[in-house]
Amino acid sequence: MTQTQESALHYPLSDVIPGESESMEVAPGIFWLRMSLPFALDHINLWLIRDRMEDRFGTLREGWTVVDCCVNSPQSQAKWNAIFDNRLEGLPILRVIVTHMHPDHIGLAGWICERWQAPLFISATDINVARVAMTDHDGFGGESGTRFYELHGLRDEGFLGHVRGRRSYYSSLVHKLPQSYHRLMDGDLLSIGGHSWQCIAGYGHAPEHIALYNQDLNLLISGDMVLPRISANVSVHASEPEANPLQLFMDSLKRYFDLPEDAFVLPSHGKPFNGLHTRVQQLLDHHQEHLNDILQTVPGKELSAADILPLLFKRKLDAHQTTFAMGEALAHLHYLWFKQQLQRREDPQGVLRFSLPQPK
């Protein structure tokens, strides 16, 4: 993100962020938590909303709704315990909402639900993909992941060794999931804290991401769909090797033009901001620039996903970041392939390569 792009957004809280195990009220009854992550993307924003709900016996209870949970780790559990002890005003967690199934969002959902006997609210697609990922120990690494990256031209043994070692990667970051859940769908209206929140489904970054918009407060909990400084990863994975996630993601982004430009956006990473339409257009332009770069580079060549990594990512990538970069490179190639702007073939070495279509 350039300085010019960032200056087009407004950060009403300036540089103030909550400390570890602290909370900051960003709107009436809505509190910002920030927890560290063991990745290059080193933090996640979580949200506590003052709430009241009827239990199954019809009794109205005062308490809190949690939105997203951080990864499952002793450190994250300790931070949540400090929140429970010091930031809940003696009231219980009434429910847990998870925007999507990535470990930094769903990791401790089962633990919090179990601790407070609270229900989980999530899209059906994401909870069921998460359940598969918990048991499919080869789904995000291992031999199937290794074959996938080899197929797309990345055959560095150091990197492939990293991928082989990622067996059970997902389940290592996610606590046992609840057996039941409440399904969130696009257009659903949730009553949280005396306000109506609209569910907005988004695709491409996660199977069925749910953002939440509060019209009364003109406030959007955007999850990973709209982030202020980075673009959410959009990847093709070994589990769905013929996917076209970038088309889904860009189509999903355009739906946010229907919300007010001055909505206060609470993202999962980075700082809360205003300038929703501006940021959505920046994200669309960012991906279109990558697509244009590929089309300008490909004439006379046959390119694998590995070949275009230096084109799309100028910085040095470690092995963990390279897995995301490969998925994103392939997402851009697939976007152009599905639009028939590129063709694809397997070369004699067993690598899939993309080139301009031959004249008929």
Salt bridges, closest charged atoms under 4 A:
GLU6 OE1 - ARG229 NH1 2.38
ASP15 OD1 - LYS271 NZ 3.04
GLU20 OE1 - LYS79 NZ 3.12
GLU22 OE1 - ARG87 NH2 2.21
ASP42 OD1 - HIS43 ND1 3.14
ASP51 OD2 - ARG95 NH2 2.97
GLU62 OE1 - ARG50 NH1 3.06
GLU62 OE2 - ARG52 NE 3.60
ASP68 OD2 - HIS105 ND1 2.86
GLU89 OE1 - ARG50 NE 3.90
ASP104 OD2 - HIS105 NE2 3.47
ASP104 OD2 - HIS269 NE2 3.46
ASP138 OD1 - ARG167 NH1 3.64
GLU143 OE2 - ARG164 NE 3.39
GLU157 OE1 - ARG164 NH1 3.81
ASP186 OD1 - ARG255 NH1 2.99
ASP216 OD2 - HIS195 ND1 2.97
ASP224 OD2 - HIS100 NE2 3.17
ASP224 OD2 - HIS105 NE2 3.17
ASP224 OD2 - HIS205 NE2 2.93
ASP224 OD1 - HIS269 NE2 3.24
GLU242 OE2 - ARG344 NH1 3.19
GLU261 OE1 - HIS277 ND1 3.80
GLU302 OE2 - ARG345 NE 2.62
ASP307 OD2 - ARG353 NH1 2.81
ASP347 OD2 - ARG353 NE 2.75
